[in-house]
Amino acid sequence: MADSDHIQPQSPATGVAADGNEVDRLVRHLTQAELARRWRKSIRTIERWRLRGVGPAHLNIGGVLYRLSDIEEYERDQLRQKAARRTKSRPISADDETP
């Protein structure tokens, strides 16, 4: 059997797009309840944030779903914002001086 006749098995989580690039075929989704547990918030809080446009992008396909990749991206963005705030210098006030 020639090498060209041998078919390499593919991971079930990957495929090839029309442009030839490898893409994920299996996309993990979380429900509002799963996201609430992940973030240790109430489902109502997650709903309220979604209605206000806060948080990761969501899908509404027979119910609200969040792609895990969008959740992780949102979490990374929040880390960067918090880290950026910590590194900003602030003026020293009289309260900051030690006696």
C-alpha positions, 0 to 999 in steps of 0.5 A: 500500500502506498503512502498516498493510499493510507488514510490518516484518522482525524480527531473527531473535534477537527475537520477541514474548512472549504479554504483548507484550514483546520477548524473545530467541528465540535463547539462546546456550549454552556447553558445559563445555569452552567455559566452561573455555576462557573461564575458562582452567580445566580441564574437571574444575575446572568439573565440580567447581565445578558439583557443589559449587554454585559458578558459574552456573546450568546445564542438563542436557539431554543434557549440561551446558550454560550459558546465556551470559547466566547466565555473564555475570551470574555474572562481573558478580557476581564483579566486584562482590564483588571490588570491594567487598572492595577498598573495605573499610577495614582496620586499620593494623598496625605492618607497614604503617607506613613508617620 
